[in-house]
Amino acid sequence: MLLMANVESFDLDHTKVYAPYVRLAGAKRTPRGDAISKYDLRLLQPNQGAISPSALHTLEHLLAGYLRDHLEDVIDVSPMGCRTGMYMSVLGEADEEGVLVAFRAALQDVAEHDRPIPGVSELECGNYRDHDLAQARIHAREALEAGLKIQPTLLIER
Ligand SMILES: [Zn+2]
């Protein structure tokens, strides 16, 4: 028998979302009662394109800092393996509106970023040669121009 934990994102109907968007992807509570909220920060429409690995890597480095500039208690920001967006975990109750405002502001910062990418050296990064700032900035600009919104979760009907 194959045992595998249920994974929230496999239940999302990826054909019924409209990127770019912010979606509450999950909510947990620690044994001590603290809330943790996980968000799907989607830049590209699923199955209609993908961010190049180097641009996604740069987005990871830039959004790690810029999202924390605009949002308190960020636990983690990580790229999706499908290369259409990022996951972000935040300490606290769900606040899609607040995350939407912060994500917009962080993408604006990325679109305007014209300095060295933070954390890019052999000491600080696991693949420091693999970055693409120009393309990362284009993705941020395009998402802003397309207009970010809050996406409700529509589950696959099984
Ligand atoms: Zn890196």
Boltz pocket constraint, residues with backbone or C-beta under 6 A from the ligand:
constraints:
  - pocket:
      binder: B
      contacts: [[A, 57], [A, 61], [A, 119], [A, 124], [A, 125], [A, 126], [A, 127], [A, 128]]
      max_distance: 6.0
